Amino acid sequence: MEQNETLPTAIQSAIDGRLGMFEDRLARLFYKLAVEMDMGMSAILDCIQIDADYLRKLRSDSVKNVKATNGLLTFEQKAREQLDDGAGDDQWQD
């Protein structure tokens, strides 16, 4: 019998099938998440006016925060950060 360093075809086919199902499920979930995010952002933007410079700064800060936490930033951490910085509710009372 010849030595084969790769997986047998049947096992490789089964793994590929499972990975394909997993990929399809993730794609559906990401699509649903994107729709929900779009709805939320649209609702918020319908209510407030945001300046383009503010959005650029917000994106820059968000990228920095995600990189610093390796994507493990939570809503609670952001809320504590806002309170510690003293920004709190004063930021919205212009």
N, C-alpha and C positions, 0 to 999 in steps of 0.2 A: 504494500500500500504506500502510495506516494505521500510524503509529508507536505501539508498545506498550512502555511502560516496565517492565512486569513480564515475568517469564519466560514463554515459550510454555507452553501447557497440558501438552504431553507431557513437557517437561523438569521442570516443577513436579510432575507426577504421579510421575515417576521418583524425584525427590528425596524426596518425601513417602513413597514406598514404602520407600526405603532407610532413611530416618529411623525409620519405623515398625518395621522389622526390628531396627535398632539399639536402639530403645527396648525392644522385647520381650526382646532378649538381655540388656540391662542389668537389666531387671526380674527375669529368671530368676536372674542371677548375684547380685543383691542379696538375693533370697529365700533362695538357698542359703547365702549369707554369714550372714544373720540366723539361719538354723537352726543353723549351726555355732557362732555366738556364743552362742546360747541354750543349746546343749548344754554348751559350755565353762563358761559362768557357772553353770549348774545343777550341774555336777560340782564346781566349786570351792565353791559355797555349801553343798553336801552335806557337805563336809569341814570347813568352818570356820564360826564364828559371827561375824558382822559387825554392829557397832552402827550404828544409823540415823544418828547424828551423824557418825560416821566416813564413811559413804557420802555425806552431804551435802557434807562438806569435800572428799572425793575428787572428787566431780562438779564442785564449784566450781574446784578446782585444775586439773582436766582441761580445763574450758572455757577457763580462763585460758591454759593451755599451748597449746591448739589455736589460739586467737586470736593468741597471740604468734608462733607459727610458721607461721601461715596454713595450718594443716592438714598441714604437712610434717614433723611430729615423727616420729622413728623410735624403734624399740625400743632401739637402741644409744645414742641420745642420752639416753633416760630412764635407762638403766642407768648411764651416766657421771654423770648428775645425781645419782642416788641415792648413788653412791660418793663424789662430791665433797661432798655434804651430810653425809656421815658416817652416814647412816641405815642403809645396807647391811643386813646380816643382823640387827643388834641390834633392829631394829623388830619382828621376828617372835619374839623370845625373851623375851616378857613373862612 
